[in-house]
Amino acid sequence: MAKYPGVLAWVVSGVLAAGVCGTASGQAYPTKPIELVSPTSAGSGTDIYARALAHITQREKLLPQPFVVQNRTGGGSLIAYNYFQTKRGDPYVMLAATGTIAIMAARADVNIGLENYTPLALFAVDPQAVMVGADTPYKTLRDLAEAARKAPDTIVCAITNPLGSGRIVIHELEKLAPGAKFKFVTFKGGGEAVLSVAGGHTHFTTENLSEGLALLEAKKLRVLAVTSLKRMPQLPDLPTATEAGYKIDEGTIRGFVFPAGVPKETAAMMEKVLERAHKSPIWQEHAKKHFYEDRYLAGPDYLKFLHQRVEKYREFFAEVGAFPKPAP
């Protein structure tokens, strides 16, 4: 065989390819492009990280077929999630999963539980940040909470979803600072929310840190705390909410799932592909640029994380009286 180094290389390459892309039936996978569903519109945070994965897998040649991002929007993501449920057992459809996957599972008015998915990998969490106008008197998160305790319902927060991550941060802060009570107003997008704070129309926002970067750099906003587990390497001077005495772990999930019923061998192969994508310099630079909190979890660990989020959101919905179970 040494006389034919080209043949040897071809054989080795074929064996490796079979090991990576083979299935239980022996057929190669994938043999066609894989649809990567984004439940949000083009240009959104979810769409951006979905397309980042598609780019990485093609650039690094991690799969013989590409991911093709499809934006399935509407109904507060229900259209995408209902569509995904119809794809049970189909390994040619993957979902760019956000926190909505846990929110849907926690809602009593819909039937989209975690049993509908094969969790593959959590890549990161896009943390929320408590941001105030640069000219406000609040220097710490404790200052803000104390102001809301002394004058309940006078401190106004700008958010994008009355039941989303930003709202959850407000709710958890109120629970951890007894007597504090905030008001909130909603905006169509995070950009509008942070502008309202910078313009002095609202007092603070709890949207994603990435939404306020331009205004932070322009010194129009100031970050009191981020809701990551630990300080972010990109911005080491920013304290966490936990450091301020309020243990809040919240943010937008950035992960990927298959439908339920996909063969275990195929799911295991895709987990390896995603692990390689996450370790790639391209993803690491993307995560740094967008200020993600790196929190890689594969398969069972990712599923455990999702179950924890579901329980947390169920508790939140019950406490605020959202999504009551329909009468039989």
LINUR-V8104 format. One record per backbone hydrogen bond with DSSP energy under -0.5 kcal/mol. CO is the residue of the C=O (numbers start at 1). NH is the residue of the N-H. E is the energy in kcal/mol with one decimal. If there is no record, write none. Layout:
CO;NH;E  CO;NH;E
This chain:
1;4;-1.7  4;8;-2.4  5;9;-2.4  6;10;-2.0  7;11;-2.6  8;12;-2.7  9;13;-2.6  10;14;-2.2  11;15;-2.4  12;16;-2.5  13;17;-2.4  14;18;-2.3  15;19;-2.1  16;20;-2.1  17;21;-3.3  18;22;-1.5  21;29;-2.2  23;26;-1.7  27;23;-0.7  33;35;-0.5  34;68;-2.8  35;37;-0.7  35;94;-3.0  36;70;-2.3  37;39;-0.5  37;96;-2.8  38;72;-2.4  41;44;-1.9  44;48;-2.5  45;49;-1.8  46;50;-2.1  47;51;-2.4  48;52;-1.6  49;53;-1.8  50;54;-2.0  51;55;-2.4  52;56;-2.5  53;57;-2.6  54;58;-1.4  55;59;-3.0  56;60;-3.1  57;62;-2.3  57;63;-0.9  58;61;-0.6  66;34;-2.4  67;69;-0.6  68;36;-2.5  70;38;-2.8  70;72;-0.7  71;73;-0.7  74;77;-0.7  74;79;-1.6  75;78;-1.4  77;81;-2.2  78;82;-2.9  79;83;-2.1  80;84;-2.3  81;85;-1.5  82;86;-0.8  83;86;-1.1  84;87;-1.6  85;88;-0.8  87;90;-2.5  89;91;-0.7  90;93;-0.9  90;259;-0.5  92;35;-2.6  93;259;-0.6  94;37;-3.3  95;97;-1.2  95;257;-1.7  96;39;-0.5  97;255;-2.1  98;101;-1.6  99;102;-0.9  99;103;-2.1  100;104;-3.1  101;105;-1.2  102;106;-1.5  103;107;-1.2  104;112;-0.5  107;110;-0.6  113;116;-1.7  114;117;-1.8  116;260;-1.6  117;119;-0.5  118;258;-2.5  120;299;-2.2  121;123;-0.6  121;256;-2.4  122;297;-1.9  123;295;-1.3  124;254;-2.3  125;127;-1.0  125;293;-3.1  126;252;-2.6  127;209;-2.1  128;227;-2.3  129;131;-0.9  130;224;-3.2  130;225;-1.0  131;205;-2.1  132;222;-2.6  133;136;-1.7  137;139;-0.6  140;144;-1.6  141;145;-2.4  142;146;-2.5  143;147;-1.9  144;148;-1.9  145;149;-1.3  146;150;-2.3  147;151;-1.9  148;181;-1.2  149;152;-0.5  151;154;-1.1  154;156;-0.6  155;183;-2.4  156;203;-1.7  156;204;-1.6  157;159;-0.6  157;185;-2.5  158;206;-0.8  159;187;-2.2  161;164;-1.6  161;167;-0.5  164;168;-2.1  165;169;-2.0  166;170;-1.4  167;171;-2.3  168;172;-2.7  169;173;-2.3  170;174;-2.3  171;175;-1.8  172;176;-2.1  173;177;-1.3  177;180;-2.5  181;153;-2.8  181;154;-0.5  183;157;-2.4  185;159;-2.6  189;193;-1.8  190;194;-2.5  191;195;-1.7  192;196;-1.9  193;197;-1.3  194;198;-2.5  195;199;-2.2  196;201;-2.4  196;202;-1.4  197;200;-1.4  203;133;-0.8  204;158;-2.7  205;131;-2.4  207;129;-2.3  208;211;-1.4  208;212;-0.6  209;212;-1.5  210;213;-0.8  212;216;-2.4  213;217;-2.7  214;218;-1.6  215;220;-3.1  215;221;-1.2  216;219;-1.4  220;134;-2.0  222;132;-2.8  222;224;-0.5  225;130;-2.9  226;241;-2.2  227;250;-1.3  232;235;-0.9  233;236;-0.6  235;238;-1.9  237;239;-0.5  239;226;-1.8  240;244;-1.1  241;246;-2.4  242;245;-1.6  245;247;-0.5  246;248;-1.3  248;250;-0.6  250;128;-1.2  252;126;-3.0  254;123;-2.7  254;124;-1.6  255;97;-1.8  256;120;-2.1  256;121;-1.7  257;95;-2.7  258;118;-3.0  259;262;-0.9  260;89;-3.0  263;267;-2.3  264;268;-2.7  265;269;-1.9  266;270;-2.4  267;271;-2.2  268;272;-1.6  269;273;-1.9  270;274;-2.8  271;275;-2.3  272;276;-2.1  273;277;-2.2  274;278;-2.6  275;279;-1.7  276;280;-0.8  277;280;-0.7  280;284;-2.2  281;285;-2.2  282;286;-2.1  283;287;-3.2  284;288;-1.8  285;289;-2.4  286;290;-2.1  287;292;-2.5  288;291;-0.9  292;294;-0.7  293;125;-2.1  297;122;-3.2  298;301;-1.7  298;302;-0.9  299;303;-2.2  300;304;-2.3  301;305;-2.1  302;306;-2.2  303;307;-2.3  304;308;-2.0  305;309;-1.9  306;310;-2.5  307;311;-2.2  308;312;-1.9  309;313;-2.7  310;314;-2.5  311;315;-1.9  312;316;-2.0  313;317;-3.0  314;318;-2.2  315;319;-2.1  316;320;-1.9  317;321;-0.8  317;322;-2.6  323;108;-0.7
